[in-house]
Amino acid sequence: MAMRQKLLTILLAGAVLGGCASTTVQPGQPPAAQALAMQQRVTWGINAGSVRQLQQQGWDRYLQAQLHPGKAVLPPAIQAQIDTMTISQTPMDQLVMGIEQRRKDASAVVDDMAKQQAQKDYQQELNRLARQAATRSLLLDVYSPNQLQQQMSWFWLNHFSVHEGKHNLRAMVGDYEMNAIAPHALGKFRDLLAATVHHPAMLRYLDNEANAANRINENYARELMELHTLGVNGGYSQKDVQELARILTGVGVNLGADTPKVKPALQAQYVRRGLFEFNPNRHDYGDKQFLGQTVKGRGLAELDEALDRLSRSPATARFISGKLAQYFVGDTPPEALVASMAQTFQQTDGDIAGVLQTMFASDAFKQSLGRKFKDPMHYVVSAVRLSYDDKPILNAAPMLGWLSRMGQSLYERQTPDGYPLQDTAWASPGQMTTRFDIARTIASGSAGLFKTDGPQPLEKPAFPQLASAVYFQSIEPTLSAATRQALQQAGTPQEWNTFLLSSPEMMHR
């Protein structure tokens, strides 16, 4: 027991202090090993199916398929889980309007106990919808063959972050991720930006529904420049924030079926798409001076002009490129790499796949392989993918619980800056202790992932098949001598699994 505890201490210390040198691609390393290391970085983590795909296609074809994916084909059991969800069956506007009616009905109840129960039911329904959204997101991360698209969906969801706890956003976050973020995750940045600007989850979260002529609310305008486009050092002024807020007046949300009474002269300007609303009664029609140029007051078209300027600014190209490089390469990516990516961003009018292609082809990217510390999302998803391959899980609740324990729950970042991307935010002894607990839970069997909820739960046997052909052919050659020695000392298959899932190599990508 003392020897095994010592071995675990060595593994955990290595995982906290840094990556394993043997997983870093060096000049002359076999192309197959380098390709596998790159696959680890562009996916949520390898499994047997992804390794076979890489071997069949080769790196170049595999990468192009990831950069320009087709429709994802999921395992039938996973697709069936997603299809039965309320958020998959009911359009968001209908869902939210129904929820709002429940809230109003609860408020109208006279009896105190009945009112409390109605309000509790309302909150529980919101929680259920948010849980469905998080479950669907994790199922796609684990099982979608379009792994880069899933990674980028998470990246942009974090970049354009909203907090589910505000108002009724729990009923909106699923649609926000699936319809505003995911379809544009590898497309044009301008399209992605516009999709977030017009989504009620963002407009409610950053208070733009309260932004009206003569009652300016600058919250969204400020974050739109500071966090979403130009960056904190992007060359804009407080005056630009105020002018963008004026441009955004009248851009909001309508949660009811009725439309407002609009002045006859402005009726042609009124726009309603789902829950999104542009109310010309609330818009400031004066001319604005935004980023050094005049924006003529003319209604919602002003917003399109502002988004064009923001998305095509050199500052935006540099800020977005720097953040992508930080996510995929390291905490302080080389200036030359960021400059090269920013150049591609401008030359391609913000083509995200093109910017990623430039990064993936760089020496800096290749030299960073195996050194990027996994944040909680990467650790949890990669552990499940490697342990169970394509075996369909029945219950994502354990994964949601692990993410909560490590402080990176989906849709729960309270501030609009999103979760930190730096390795230093996650590489701590406390994180490693939790990760070892997760590794031990998975290593011993099904980890609760294959047991359904409810009064008559269904449970399927599922022991992680880690000592597989993929391990011996692809993973073992990349392990350090210390990790191999630790694995050799394991007394049981469960202990061997635990050692592998808590190894330094498993903590890095």
CORGIFEN-V644155 format. One record per backbone hydrogen bond with DSSP energy under -1.0 kcal/mol. CO is the residue of the C=O (numbers start at 1). NH is the residue of the N-H. E is the energy in kcal/mol with one decimal. If there is no record, write none. Layout:
{{CO	NH	E} {CO	NH	E}}
This chain:
{{1	5	-2.4} {2	6	-2.0} {3	7	-2.3} {4	8	-2.4} {5	9	-2.2} {6	10	-2.1} {7	11	-2.3} {8	12	-2.8} {9	13	-2.4} {10	14	-2.3} {11	15	-1.9} {12	16	-1.9} {13	17	-2.4} {14	18	-1.6} {20	23	-1.8} {21	24	-1.4} {26	29	-2.3} {30	34	-1.9} {31	35	-3.0} {32	36	-2.1} {33	37	-2.2} {34	38	-2.3} {35	39	-2.4} {36	40	-2.2} {37	41	-1.1} {38	42	-2.1} {39	43	-1.4} {47	51	-2.1} {48	52	-2.2} {49	53	-2.1} {50	54	-2.3} {51	55	-2.4} {52	56	-2.3} {53	57	-2.4} {54	58	-2.6} {58	62	-2.2} {59	63	-3.0} {60	64	-2.1} {61	65	-2.1} {62	66	-1.6} {63	67	-2.6} {64	68	-2.1} {75	79	-2.4} {76	80	-2.4} {77	81	-1.5} {78	82	-2.1} {79	83	-2.6} {80	84	-1.5} {82	85	-1.3} {85	89	-1.2} {86	90	-2.3} {91	95	-2.4} {92	96	-3.1} {93	97	-2.3} {94	98	-2.0} {95	99	-2.1} {96	100	-2.9} {97	101	-1.9} {98	102	-1.8} {99	103	-2.1} {100	104	-2.4} {101	105	-2.7} {102	106	-2.4} {103	107	-2.1} {104	108	-1.4} {111	115	-2.6} {112	116	-2.5} {113	117	-2.2} {114	118	-2.4} {115	119	-2.7} {116	120	-2.2} {117	121	-2.6} {118	122	-2.1} {119	123	-2.1} {120	124	-2.6} {121	125	-2.1} {122	126	-1.9} {123	127	-2.4} {124	128	-2.3} {125	129	-2.1} {126	130	-2.2} {127	131	-2.4} {128	132	-2.1} {129	133	-2.0} {130	134	-2.3} {131	135	-2.5} {132	136	-2.9} {133	137	-2.2} {134	138	-2.2} {135	139	-2.6} {136	140	-2.2} {137	141	-1.9} {138	142	-2.4} {139	143	-2.4} {140	144	-2.2} {145	147	-1.9} {146	150	-1.8} {147	151	-2.4} {148	152	-2.8} {149	153	-2.1} {150	154	-2.0} {151	155	-2.5} {152	156	-2.8} {153	157	-2.3} {154	158	-2.2} {155	159	-2.0} {156	160	-3.4} {163	166	-1.5} {166	169	-2.4} {168	171	-1.9} {169	172	-1.9} {169	173	-2.1} {172	176	-2.5} {173	177	-2.3} {174	178	-2.3} {175	179	-2.9} {176	180	-1.2} {176	181	-1.6} {177	182	-2.9} {181	184	-1.4} {182	185	-1.3} {184	187	-1.2} {186	353	-1.0} {187	352	-3.0} {188	192	-1.9} {189	193	-3.0} {190	194	-2.2} {191	195	-2.1} {192	196	-1.8} {193	197	-2.3} {194	198	-1.8} {196	199	-1.1} {199	203	-2.1} {200	204	-2.5} {201	205	-2.2} {202	206	-2.4} {203	208	-1.7} {203	209	-1.1} {204	207	-1.3} {207	210	-1.4} {208	211	-1.7} {211	250	-1.9} {212	215	-2.6} {215	212	-1.5} {218	222	-2.5} {219	223	-2.0} {220	224	-2.8} {221	225	-1.2} {222	226	-3.1} {223	227	-2.0} {223	228	-1.7} {225	231	-2.3} {231	234	-2.0} {237	241	-1.6} {238	242	-2.2} {239	243	-2.5} {240	244	-2.7} {241	245	-2.3} {242	246	-1.8} {243	247	-2.1} {244	248	-1.9} {246	249	-1.2} {248	251	-1.9} {250	279	-2.4} {252	277	-2.4} {263	266	-2.1} {266	269	-1.8} {267	270	-1.0} {271	278	-2.6} {273	276	-1.9} {275	254	-2.8} {276	273	-2.1} {277	252	-3.3} {278	271	-1.8} {279	282	-1.9} {280	283	-1.1} {282	213	-2.5} {288	295	-3.2} {290	293	-1.4} {293	290	-2.7} {295	288	-2.5} {299	302	-2.0} {300	303	-1.2} {300	304	-1.0} {301	305	-1.8} {302	306	-2.4} {303	307	-2.7} {304	308	-2.1} {305	309	-1.9} {306	310	-2.5} {307	311	-2.8} {308	312	-1.6} {313	317	-2.0} {314	318	-2.2} {315	319	-2.7} {316	320	-2.8} {317	321	-1.8} {318	322	-2.6} {319	323	-1.9} {320	324	-2.4} {321	325	-2.5} {322	326	-2.0} {323	327	-2.0} {324	328	-2.3} {325	329	-2.8} {325	330	-1.5} {334	338	-2.0} {335	339	-2.6} {336	340	-2.0} {337	341	-2.5} {338	342	-2.7} {339	343	-2.0} {340	344	-1.9} {341	345	-2.5} {342	346	-2.2} {343	347	-2.6} {344	348	-2.2} {345	350	-3.9} {350	189	-2.8} {351	355	-2.0} {352	356	-2.4} {353	357	-2.3} {354	358	-2.0} {355	359	-1.9} {356	360	-3.1} {357	361	-1.6} {359	362	-1.5} {362	366	-1.6} {363	367	-2.7} {368	371	-2.1} {372	509	-2.3} {375	379	-2.4} {376	380	-2.9} {377	381	-2.5} {378	382	-2.1} {379	383	-2.2} {380	384	-2.0} {381	385	-2.7} {382	386	-2.4} {383	387	-2.1} {384	388	-2.3} {385	389	-1.5} {387	465	-1.7} {388	391	-2.4} {396	400	-2.2} {397	401	-2.5} {398	402	-2.5} {399	403	-2.4} {400	404	-1.9} {401	405	-2.4} {402	406	-1.8} {403	408	-2.6} {404	407	-1.2} {409	412	-1.4} {411	164	-3.1} {415	418	-1.2} {422	425	-1.3} {423	426	-2.0} {423	427	-2.1} {426	428	-1.9} {428	432	-2.1} {429	433	-2.2} {430	434	-1.9} {431	435	-2.5} {432	436	-2.3} {433	437	-1.8} {434	438	-2.3} {435	439	-2.8} {436	440	-2.5} {437	441	-2.0} {438	442	-2.6} {439	443	-2.6} {440	444	-1.1} {442	445	-1.5} {446	449	-2.2} {449	394	-2.4} {449	395	-2.2} {450	460	-2.4} {458	452	-2.8} {464	466	-1.2} {466	468	-2.2} {468	472	-2.3} {469	473	-2.8} {470	474	-2.4} {470	475	-1.4} {471	476	-3.5} {475	478	-1.9} {476	479	-1.5} {480	484	-2.2} {481	485	-2.5} {482	486	-2.2} {483	487	-2.4} {484	488	-2.1} {485	489	-1.2} {487	490	-1.1} {492	496	-2.4} {493	497	-2.6} {494	498	-2.2} {495	499	-2.6} {496	500	-2.2} {497	501	-2.7} {498	502	-1.4} {500	503	-1.3} {507	374	-3.0}}
